[in-house]
């Protein structure tokens, strides 16, 4: 069992995992912000920790004045061709996220995916893709539930599956900052707006 003394080592490993990640800039930022700025409604969808990231983006967009933003818990029943679906899925094959994106695509909505898997069903239907790299799963690591049943050991950071989620959160912070700059909102004003919102 892990003890409190193990925390510094786990923290160091976490920093090493994040350290090699290139933060989005230039074209990557434009690939997310341009569709957001030109869409009617913005619908952020994801499940689990990916859903938490989707909700975080929805909250910040509302803070910045985007009125027609829906988080994962408030997805509309009917999609429109002016909608933009922001689909968060590390695997690109999460059933609920994928089905929501497919339904929206059939209605003519734009699909922008934030995913680690460039060869997934989600990327096949996406108009834009923001690639968030993560550790590639191999062998027995690819089957999370099977590993748990068999009691296969893993690194302390793996059970949380946090690499994709942390890198996504870092990317979202870059996107939000860039969007606030485009809107002429200072960092202090942005955080004040956000604290008022929540």
C-alpha positions, 0 to 999 in steps of 0.5 A, a space after each residue: 500500500 502506498 504511503 504519504 512518503 510515496 507522494 513526492 515520487 508519484 508527483 515527479 513521475 506525473 511531472 515527467 509524463 506531462 513534461 514531454 507534451 507540446 502545448 497547443 499553439 498557432 494552427 492548433 489553437 485556430 483549429 479549435 477557436 475558429 469553429 467555436 467562434 463561427 458556430 450557433 450552439 456549442 455542445 461539449 460531450 464526454 463521459 467520465 473524466 473526459 466529461 469533466 473536461 468537456 464540462 470545464 470547457 463549457 463553463 469557461 465558454 459561458 464565462 467568456 460570454 458564449 450563451 448557447 453552450 451545453 455541457 455533457 449533462 445538458 445535451 439537446 435532444 435535437 441537433 442542428 446544422 449550425 451546431 458544433 459538437 466538441 467530442 472528448 474521448 481518449 480512445 475515440 470509441 466511447 459509446 455514448 460520445 461516439 453515438 452522440 457525435 454520429 447523431 449530430 453528424 447526421 443532422 449536419 452538425 460540425 464535429 470537432 474531436 479531442 482524442 488520442 486515437 487518430 484511427 478511431 470511429 470518432 476521428 472518421 466522422 470528425 471535421 476537425 481533430 485535436 490530437 492529445 497524445 497519450 501512452 499507447 496501450 499494448 498487450 494486456 494493458 489494452 483491456 482495463 477490466 481484464 487487468 483488474 479481474 486478473 489483478 495485474 499490477 500497474 504503475 500508480 498513475 495508470 489506474 486513474 487513466 490521467 495522461 490524456 485527461 491532464 494533457 487535455 486540461 492543459 490544452 483547454 487552458 491554452 485555448 481558453 487563454 487564447 480565446 480570452 485574448 481574442 475577446 480582449 479580456 485580461 487574465 484578471 477579468 477572466 478569472 473574476 468572471 469565472 468566479 462570479 459564474 461558479 
